[in-house]
Amino acid sequence: MNTVVDDIHHDEHHDHKPSGLTRWLFTTNHKEIGSLYLWFSLIMFFVGGAMAMVIRAELFQPGLQLVEPDFFNQMTTVHGLIMVFGAVMPAFTGLANWMIPMMIGAPDMALPRLNNWSFWILPFGFAILLSTLFMEGGGPNFGWTFYAPLSTTYSNDSTALFVFAMHILGISSIMGAINVIVTIMNMRAPGMNYMKMPLFVWTWLITAFLLIAVMPVLAGAVTMVLTDKYFGTSFFDAAGGGDPVMFQHIFWFFGHPEVYIMILPSFGIISAIIPAFARKRLFGYASMVYATASIAILSFLVWAHHMFTTGMPLFAELFFMYCTLLIAVPTGVKIFNWVATMWRGSMTFEAPMLFALAFVILFTIGGFSGLMLAITPVDFQYHDTYFVVAHFHYVLVSGAVFSIMAAAYYWLPKWTGHMFDTGLAKLHFWTSLISVNVLFFPMHFAGLAGMPRRIPDYATQFADINQITSIGGFAFGLSQLIFLWLVIKCVRGGEKAPAKPWEGAEGLEWTVPSPAPLHTFEKPPKVE
């Protein structure tokens, strides 16, 4: 009954719809805010990508070619921050805004004004962060993990603005997470109990709890960096009784669950797409839910696997090694379930399915190199080399980014009301798939041979491998322009999309017409 009352209230609230810029500034509609997040994340993806191109151009040959070492460090730092907090996380939040109310039969998000606010502070946070690059002394140059004392004793004056920007991004994430939790818990359609929710909704519910748990830890870390640098405290300064290694413990206690915040929604997306194109029910739904929850819980017990070389006691090294190996089990359950879903299914290979399959295979490669890094004695060899760069880019690019592209292709007809150009989509897929492997696979070998990461210059023996990597990088970057053109073309027109463009797709979002109306459910649907 409550949902119906809410619905009427929302309609009155939206009766006088402003147009033009004010429509987007003041909107409280979950679909419009979802679109804002998605466009913002696409812009940030290209900004962060341009910085990656600067890095790869500099590393094309040994020696210093194009940029000063300090500017190179700024590029590596801001590239990482933008891709994590500006591209991947807002893209998932945009998908959550668009899809969760439609998937659970709710009229909107539970807290529409908070929703508007949590989006609109993002562009300001990134404007502050990016403006530092144009200031005297330059932007943050201490790596996206901003280890002390690099970020305290040795950093430039833009550190204060960096800290302020990080606080803004954290506030946005926490508000978005609260909104997701309240929406899922209070606004499900009658008959939709927790074990009937789509897996995308489940993965986001768990992700939202992770965000609320770890974002304050990040806020604490950046605040201590701020006071150490400007107010004479010594949290991370050994001379004043502090401990620089303590920074790493605090940062990675945030940082490792953060990695799962960037991959759990991917699992939900893939769990929607594979059954749709295999035309079968998802194998082992309940085990997928429990596996996701297990990953979230275990993610709090593995943070120090980033710190095996800091001189931890042997007992701690063993504990973190075993916990890290353990986290591979629920991840393996997911991959097994996806493969079992495809087994003997009537599979077709449209663009969303191609990206989903690439995700499963390439994410598994990233997972295996993660297991290699988890083995303590071996990690001493890999630590701080390009092997680590290869590992987390396999997880985050061919993992998180590929799943976001799969989701975009899967739901684009529902968002725009038009079918996209399948020829362009397949061209985008194959160019991305080939170039992403040319870009990141050779990095494993550079790392095993001992090439350190985050350096503008390197020994001559790594010249050939870096040249191949850079060519792959430029090809991957250019491939994304195909995606941009495809999206713009689809928004502007094309073949009319039916309510359910994919034959095997299931869920409440496919019961409404395409494009989805501004207010989805006037009366809550009954879930049998």
LUMROTI-972556 format. One record per residue (C-alpha): residue number from 1; z, x, y; residue in three letters. Coordinates in pm, whole numbers, plus 50000, padded with zeros to 5 digits. Each point is the difference from the previous one (the first is absolute). Layout:
R/NUM/Z/X/Y/ala .
...
//
This chain:
R/1/50000/50000/50000/met .
R/2/50094/50279/50236/asn .
R/3/49657/50159/49972/thr .
R/4/49831/49680/50118/val .
R/5/50228/49980/50305/val .
R/6/49930/50366/50080/asp .
R/7/49629/49930/49974/asp .
R/8/50013/49722/50264/ile .
R/9/50205/50224/50227/his .
R/10/49743/50282/49964/his .
R/11/49716/49764/50089/asp .
R/12/50171/49888/50323/glu .
R/13/50068/50364/50082/his .
R/14/49630/50089/49963/his .
R/15/49847/49693/50168/asp .
R/16/49905/50167/50330/his .
R/17/49819/50305/49870/lys .
R/18/49938/50266/50267/pro .
R/19/49664/50176/49981/ser .
R/20/49873/50351/50069/gly .
R/21/50244/50290/50013/leu .
R/22/50311/49781/50041/thr .
R/23/49922/49832/49668/arg .
R/24/50051/50335/49824/trp .
R/25/50291/50112/50217/leu .
R/26/50211/49687/49943/phe .
R/27/49879/49884/49659/thr .
R/28/50265/49908/49743/thr .
R/29/49750/49901/49730/asn .
R/30/50034/50212/49687/his .
R/31/49623/50032/49947/lys .
R/32/49930/50123/50354/glu .
R/33/50290/50247/49983/ile .
R/34/49873/50113/49658/gly .
R/35/49657/50061/50154/ser .
R/36/50158/50199/50286/leu .
R/37/50183/50222/49750/tyr .
R/38/49684/50055/49796/leu .
R/39/49782/50091/50301/trp .
R/40/50274/50226/50138/phe .
R/41/50031/50177/49666/ser .
R/42/49621/50048/49979/leu .
R/43/49996/50159/50349/ile .
R/44/50290/50228/49905/met .
R/45/49823/50089/49673/phe .
R/46/49706/50135/50202/phe .
R/47/50227/50179/50252/val .
R/48/50198/50166/49719/gly .
R/49/49672/50072/49819/gly .
R/50/49858/50173/50307/ala .
R/51/50306/50230/49996/met .
R/52/49940/50073/49631/ala .
R/53/49642/50096/50094/met .
R/54/50136/50251/50253/val .
R/55/50218/50149/49723/ile .
R/56/49710/50019/49750/arg .
R/57/49759/50142/50262/ala .
R/58/50247/50279/50077/glu .
R/59/50045/50075/49628/leu .
R/60/49625/50001/49929/phe .
R/61/50004/50381/50023/gln .
R/62/50278/50259/49995/pro .
R/63/50108/50134/50338/gly .
R/64/50079/49799/50314/leu .
R/65/49689/49803/50102/gln .
R/66/50048/49694/50216/leu .
R/67/50362/49937/50100/val .
R/68/50314/50192/50084/glu .
R/69/50261/50023/49720/pro .
R/70/50245/49791/50207/asp .
R/71/49745/49721/50047/phe .
R/72/49920/50019/49628/phe .
R/73/50371/49937/49930/asn .
R/74/49995/49704/50241/gln .
R/75/49702/49855/49813/met .
R/76/50167/50034/49657/thr .
R/77/50317/49838/50137/thr .
R/78/49845/49707/50187/val .
R/79/49740/49940/49725/his .
R/80/50283/49951/49750/gly .
R/81/50207/49777/50231/leu .
R/82/49701/49781/50091/ile .
R/83/49874/49956/49645/met .
R/84/50348/49908/49867/val .
R/85/50139/49789/50284/phe .
R/86/49678/49894/50175/gly .
R/87/49740/49942/49726/ala .
R/88/50154/49929/49659/val .
R/89/50321/49815/50094/met .
R/90/49847/49767/50266/pro .
R/91/49710/49922/49762/ala .
R/92/50244/49882/49733/phe .
R/93/50197/49805/50264/thr .
R/94/49676/49837/50114/gly .
R/95/49919/49899/49643/leu .
R/96/50356/49865/49960/ala .
R/97/49969/49795/50320/asn .
R/98/49665/49856/49902/trp .
R/99/50061/49932/49633/met .
R/100/50370/49941/49923/ile .
R/101/50030/49659/50175/pro .
R/102/49673/49889/49837/met .
R/103/50107/50127/49657/met .
R/104/50340/49824/50002/ile .
R/105/49879/49679/50168/gly .
R/106/50185/50054/50331/ala .
R/107/49869/49879/50339/pro .
R/108/50066/50336/50170/asp .
R/109/50238/50296/49996/met .
R/110/50364/49899/50040/ala .
R/111/50051/50181/50333/leu .
R/112/49673/49970/50194/pro .
R/113/50122/50138/50336/arg .
R/114/50164/50299/49833/leu .
R/115/49667/50047/49822/asn .
R/116/49813/50026/50329/asn .
R/117/50257/50244/50140/trp .
R/118/49998/50223/49690/ser .
R/119/49625/50045/50036/phe .
R/120/49977/50051/50375/trp .
R/121/50251/50284/50017/ile .
R/122/49782/50204/49759/leu .
R/123/49714/50085/50242/pro .
R/124/50261/50115/50256/phe .
R/125/50171/50223/49744/gly .
R/126/49670/50167/49913/phe .
R/127/49894/50024/50365/ala .
R/128/50319/50201/50061/ile .
R/129/49941/50221/49695/leu .
R/130/49632/50069/50081/leu .
R/131/50066/50058/50370/ser .
R/132/50209/50307/49909/thr .
R/133/49680/50179/49891/leu .
R/134/49885/50001/50363/phe .
R/135/50329/50127/50148/met .
R/136/50098/50351/50097/glu .
R/137/50113/50181/49686/gly .
R/138/49813/49756/49778/gly .
R/139/50104/49745/49740/gly .
R/140/50235/50031/49701/pro .
R/141/49903/50310/49800/asn .
R/142/50261/50016/49723/phe .
R/143/49834/49804/49716/gly .
R/144/50037/49625/49939/trp .
R/145/50328/50072/49817/thr .
R/146/50138/50163/50321/phe .
R/147/50239/50236/49819/tyr .
R/148/50279/50149/50205/ala .
R/149/50016/50263/50150/pro .
R/150/49623/49969/50066/leu .
R/151/50055/49664/50171/ser .
R/152/50324/50101/50175/thr .
R/153/50017/50369/50095/thr .
R/154/49628/50083/50002/tyr .
R/155/49830/49678/50108/ser .
R/156/49841/49926/50339/asn .
R/157/50118/49750/50259/asp .
R/158/49797/49707/49866/ser .
R/159/50258/49967/49718/thr .
R/160/50197/49741/50203/ala .
R/161/49694/49774/50022/leu .
R/162/49930/50054/49630/phe .
R/163/50356/49882/49920/val .
R/164/49961/49696/50227/phe .
R/165/49667/49909/49834/ala .
R/166/50151/50030/49651/met .
R/167/50285/49764/50099/his .
R/168/49749/49742/50123/ile .
R/169/49799/50020/49677/leu .
R/170/50319/49966/49796/gly .
R/171/50113/49692/50195/ile .
R/172/49658/49840/49941/ser .
R/173/50024/50066/49624/ser .
R/174/50352/49860/49968/ile .
R/175/49912/49682/50191/met .
R/176/49688/49950/49788/gly .
R/177/50203/50050/49681/ala .
R/178/50267/49748/50104/ile .
R/179/49724/49748/50072/asn .
R/180/49841/50053/49657/val .
R/181/50331/49956/49816/ile .
R/182/50100/49685/50190/val .
R/183/49652/49849/49950/thr .
R/184/49988/50065/49626/ile .
R/185/50357/49886/49936/met .
R/186/49995/49682/50209/asn .
R/187/49644/49874/50027/met .
R/188/49855/49990/49650/arg .
R/189/49820/49677/49908/ala .
R/190/50189/49754/49776/pro .
R/191/49975/50112/49639/gly .
R/192/49931/50365/50078/met .
R/193/50300/50184/49858/asn .
R/194/50029/50378/50018/tyr .
R/195/49830/50061/49665/met .
R/196/49696/49796/50108/lys .
R/197/49934/50200/50316/met .
R/198/49682/50212/50009/pro .
R/199/50073/50369/49939/leu .
R/200/49885/50090/50352/phe .
R/201/50287/49785/50132/val .
R/202/50246/50162/49758/trp .
R/203/49895/50354/50088/thr .
R/204/50033/49921/50371/trp .
R/205/50345/49842/49955/leu .
R/206/50123/50319/49830/ile .
R/207/49823/50217/50259/thr .
R/208/50170/49808/50282/ala .
R/209/50345/50075/49854/phe .
R/210/49903/50368/49972/leu .
R/211/49895/50003/50367/leu .
R/212/50331/49850/50114/ile .
R/213/50189/50254/49790/ala .
R/214/49820/50318/50111/val .
R/215/49872/49948/50355/met .
R/216/50353/50039/50148/pro .
R/217/50026/50334/49812/val .
R/218/49685/50121/50180/leu .
R/219/50149/49877/50328/ala .
R/220/50313/50205/49929/gly .
R/221/49797/50312/49923/ala .
R/222/49789/49982/50318/val .
R/223/50309/49924/50211/thr .
R/224/50175/50312/49868/met .
R/225/49686/50202/50076/val .
R/226/50011/49861/50355/leu .
R/227/50368/50085/50058/thr .
R/228/49963/50345/49841/asp .
R/229/49710/50083/50230/lys .
R/230/50120/49851/50329/tyr .
R/231/50375/49934/49983/phe .
R/232/50144/50312/49840/gly .
R/233/50111/49851/49667/thr .
R/234/49948/50209/49688/ser .
R/235/49942/49767/49708/phe .
R/236/49729/50229/49868/phe .
R/237/50101/50330/50163/asp .
R/238/50195/50235/49775/ala .
R/239/50135/50192/50300/ala .
R/240/50185/49684/50113/gly .
R/241/50124/49907/49653/gly .
R/242/49698/49783/49909/gly .
R/243/49754/50034/49715/asp .
R/244/49620/50002/50029/pro .
R/245/49970/49901/49631/val .
R/246/50199/49684/50077/met .
R/247/49703/49888/50210/phe .
R/248/49779/50014/49691/gln .
R/249/50247/49790/49799/his .
R/250/50013/49734/50272/ile .
R/251/49625/50004/50061/phe .
R/252/49901/49975/49633/trp .
R/253/50257/49730/49931/phe .
R/254/49779/49802/50237/phe .
R/255/49676/50174/49905/gly .
R/256/49984/49939/49630/his .
R/257/50061/49623/50005/pro .
R/258/49746/50004/50289/glu .
R/259/49737/50130/49756/val .
R/260/50066/49692/49784/tyr .
R/261/49991/49774/50307/ile .
R/262/49641/50124/50037/met .
R/263/49905/49937/49636/ile .
R/264/50190/49693/49871/leu .
R/265/49784/49750/50198/pro .
R/266/49698/50178/49844/ser .
R/267/50132/49905/49657/phe .
R/268/50014/49637/50113/gly .
R/269/49642/50012/50129/ile .
R/270/49864/50157/49680/ile .
R/271/50195/49747/49793/ser .
R/272/49814/49722/50184/ala .
R/273/49652/50156/49981/ile .
R/274/49981/50124/49639/ile .
R/275/50083/49659/49840/pro .
R/276/49752/49830/50238/ala .
R/277/49705/50217/49892/phe .
R/278/50107/50035/49635/ala .
R/279/50035/49618/49995/arg .
R/280/50330/50023/49814/lys .
R/281/50364/49939/50080/arg .
R/282/50191/50314/50105/leu .
R/283/50148/50163/49690/phe .
R/284/50382/50022/50008/gly .
R/285/50081/49830/50334/tyr .
R/286/50380/50021/49953/ala .
R/287/49988/50367/49899/ser .
R/288/49797/50070/50318/met .
R/289/50272/49842/50213/val .
R/290/50277/50196/49825/tyr .
R/291/49798/50323/50017/ala .
R/292/49956/49957/50377/thr .
R/293/50374/49943/50044/ala .
R/294/50078/50304/49781/ser .
R/295/49771/50222/50207/ile .
R/296/50175/49883/50319/ala .
R/297/50348/50075/49860/ile .
R/298/49902/50337/49851/leu .
R/299/49830/50102/50327/ser .
R/300/50349/50054/50146/phe .
R/301/50091/50250/49727/leu .
R/302/49715/50249/50028/val .
R/303/49997/50120/50362/trp .
R/304/50094/50362/49934/ala .
R/305/49695/50069/49781/his .
R/306/49846/50097/50335/his .
R/307/50268/50267/50030/met .
R/308/50008/50191/49671/phe .
R/309/49947/50332/50184/thr .
R/310/50292/49957/50245/thr .
R/311/50252/50157/49758/gly .
R/312/50160/49687/49852/met .
R/313/50249/50040/49711/pro .
R/314/49835/49987/49657/leu .
R/315/50172/49670/49915/phe .
R/316/49843/49833/50307/ala .
R/317/49658/50140/49914/glu .
R/318/50024/49858/49649/leu .
R/319/50124/49663/50125/phe .
R/320/49714/49960/50247/phe .
R/321/49746/50126/49749/met .
R/322/50103/49743/49737/tyr .
R/323/50016/49713/50252/cys .
R/324/49651/50089/50124/thr .
R/325/49860/50009/49646/leu .
R/326/50173/49666/49936/leu .
R/327/49822/49829/50291/ile .
R/328/49670/50064/49820/ala .
R/329/50101/49747/49732/val .
R/330/49981/49676/50207/pro .
R/331/49685/50134/50167/thr .
R/332/49851/50055/49654/gly .
R/333/50094/49640/49909/val .
R/334/49790/49877/50292/lys .
R/335/49697/50207/49908/ile .
R/336/50028/49887/49636/phe .
R/337/50016/49634/50112/asn .
R/338/49691/50035/50222/trp .
R/339/49804/50160/49716/val .
R/340/50124/49730/49758/ala .
R/341/49888/49731/50249/thr .
R/342/49649/50147/50001/met .
R/343/49993/50036/49619/trp .
R/344/49737/49759/49863/arg .
R/345/49974/49823/50334/gly .
R/346/49669/49871/50140/ser .
R/347/49987/50271/50264/met .
R/348/49764/50008/50297/thr .
R/349/49985/50281/50250/phe .
R/350/49997/49864/50354/glu .
R/351/50125/50222/50285/ala .
R/352/50372/49899/49974/pro .
R/353/49999/50077/49625/met .
R/354/49825/50336/50050/leu .
R/355/50269/50111/50247/phe .
R/356/50273/49864/49769/ala .
R/357/49865/50198/49703/leu .
R/358/49969/50316/50214/ala .
R/359/50361/49940/50110/phe .
R/360/50127/49983/49641/val .
R/361/49821/50318/49890/ile .
R/362/50059/50214/50311/leu .
R/363/50357/49881/50053/phe .
R/364/50068/50106/49639/thr .
R/365/49867/50349/50080/ile .
R/366/50237/50010/50299/gly .
R/367/50281/49885/49772/gly .
R/368/49935/50278/49748/phe .
R/369/50003/50270/50269/ser .
R/370/50327/49840/50120/gly .
R/371/50148/50051/49652/leu .
R/372/49890/50364/50017/met .
R/373/50181/50038/50334/leu .
R/374/50311/49834/49851/ala .
R/375/50055/50281/49749/ile .
R/376/50240/50225/50188/thr .
R/377/49901/50352/49881/pro .
R/378/49630/49917/50042/val .
R/379/50059/49853/50347/asp .
R/380/50104/50345/50124/phe .
R/381/49635/50101/49949/gln .
R/382/49848/49685/50155/tyr .
R/383/50242/49951/50289/his .
R/384/49844/50004/50348/asp .
R/385/49652/50070/49864/thr .
R/386/49682/49794/50017/tyr .
R/387/50090/49860/49657/phe .
R/388/50256/49778/50176/val .
R/389/49738/49893/50257/val .
R/390/49763/49905/49714/ala .
R/391/50275/49805/49822/his .
R/392/50114/49779/50286/phe .
R/393/49648/49938/50129/his .
R/394/49897/49877/49655/tyr .
R/395/50294/49758/50016/val .
R/396/49954/49896/50363/leu .
R/397/49622/50012/50056/val .
R/398/49853/49905/49663/ser .
R/399/50319/49801/49947/gly .
R/400/50122/49814/50307/ala .
R/401/49680/50017/50209/val .
R/402/49771/49899/49711/phe .
R/403/50227/49704/49920/ser .
R/404/49987/49888/50366/ile .
R/405/49619/50015/49984/met .
R/406/50003/49806/49673/ala .
R/407/50219/49736/50171/ala .
R/408/49769/49987/50302/ala .
R/409/49696/49935/49779/tyr .
R/410/50193/49748/49788/tyr .
R/411/50129/49787/50289/trp .
R/412/49732/50063/50266/leu .
R/413/49805/49681/49907/pro .
R/414/50326/49802/50037/lys .
R/415/50073/50156/50340/trp .
R/416/49655/49980/50157/thr .
R/417/49833/49712/49811/gly .
R/418/49702/50228/49925/his .
R/419/49901/50201/49694/met .
R/420/49965/50372/50075/phe .
R/421/49691/50211/49929/asp .
R/422/50046/50105/49635/thr .
R/423/49742/50282/50026/gly .
R/424/50192/50163/50287/leu .
R/425/50330/49945/49817/ala .
R/426/49874/50183/49690/lys .
R/427/49854/50280/50214/leu .
R/428/50340/50032/50170/his .
R/429/50174/50010/49661/phe .
R/430/49782/50268/49841/trp .
R/431/49990/50228/50307/thr .
R/432/50380/49967/50036/ser .
R/433/50067/50058/49630/leu .
R/434/49785/50313/49973/ile .
R/435/50106/50151/50332/ser .
R/436/50375/49935/49952/val .
R/437/49988/50200/49674/asn .
R/438/49792/50280/50154/val .
R/439/50260/50005/50278/leu .
R/440/50326/50000/49805/phe .
R/441/49933/50120/49644/phe .
R/442/49921/50365/50090/pro .
R/443/50329/50015/50194/met .
R/444/50186/50004/49665/his .
R/445/49833/50332/49914/phe .
R/446/50051/50150/50347/ala .
R/447/50368/49911/49966/gly .
R/448/50034/50142/49649/leu .
R/449/49844/50324/50128/ala .
R/450/50269/50011/50270/gly .
R/451/49840/49871/50320/met .
R/452/50282/49882/50227/pro .
R/453/49966/49669/50184/arg .
R/454/50018/49934/50377/arg .
R/455/49834/50329/50100/ile .
R/456/49698/50042/50231/pro .
R/457/49882/50321/49832/asp .
R/458/49992/50119/49639/tyr .
R/459/49902/50288/49772/ala .
R/460/49629/50049/49933/thr .
R/461/50029/49914/49628/gln .
R/462/50051/49631/50096/phe .
R/463/49684/49983/50215/ala .
R/464/49767/49824/49753/asp .
R/465/50251/49741/49887/ile .
R/466/50088/49912/50361/asn .
R/467/49635/49962/50089/gln .
R/468/49947/49749/49716/ile .
R/469/50319/49816/50103/thr .
R/470/49889/49978/50363/ser .
R/471/49656/49865/49905/ile .
R/472/50174/49734/49789/gly .
R/473/50225/49919/50296/gly .
R/474/49713/49946/50242/phe .
R/475/49811/49790/49743/ala .
R/476/50310/49784/49941/phe .
R/477/50051/49953/50374/gly .
R/478/49638/49896/50055/leu .
R/479/50016/49759/49703/ser .
R/480/50268/49800/50181/gln .
R/481/49751/49920/50278/leu .
R/482/49810/49794/49738/ile .
R/483/50321/49800/49946/phe .
R/484/50044/49947/50375/leu .
R/485/49642/49876/50036/trp .
R/486/50038/49774/49695/leu .
R/487/50315/49835/50142/val .
R/488/49844/49944/50345/ile .
R/489/49685/49859/49839/lys .
R/490/50206/49766/49780/cys .
R/491/50211/49874/50293/val .
R/492/49684/49926/50202/arg .
R/493/49826/49793/49733/gly .
R/494/49838/49992/49661/gly .
R/495/49978/49781/49695/glu .
R/496/50261/49720/50009/lys .
R/497/50294/50073/49769/ala .
R/498/50126/49725/49767/pro .
R/499/50375/49924/49979/ala .
R/500/50012/50211/49682/lys .
R/501/49735/50273/50017/pro .
R/502/50127/50184/49689/trp .
R/503/49974/49800/49681/glu .
R/504/50313/50136/49831/gly .
R/505/50227/50003/50309/ala .
R/506/50320/49797/49977/glu .
R/507/50265/49906/50254/gly .
R/508/50070/49759/50284/leu .
R/509/49793/50202/50251/glu .
R/510/49682/49898/49815/trp .
R/511/50079/49627/50034/thr .
R/512/49942/50000/50378/val .
R/513/49650/50014/50156/pro .
R/514/49838/50327/50120/ser .
R/515/50060/50105/50274/pro .
R/516/50365/49907/49955/ala .
R/517/50099/49739/50262/pro .
R/518/50247/50110/50272/leu .
R/519/50272/49783/49842/his .
R/520/49970/50032/49626/thr .
R/521/50222/49735/49846/phe .
R/522/50076/49684/50202/glu .
R/523/50204/49883/49700/lys .
R/524/50143/50253/49753/pro .
R/525/49795/50011/49677/pro .
R/526/50174/49919/49672/lys .
R/527/49999/50287/49752/val .
R/528/49982/49882/49639/glu .
//
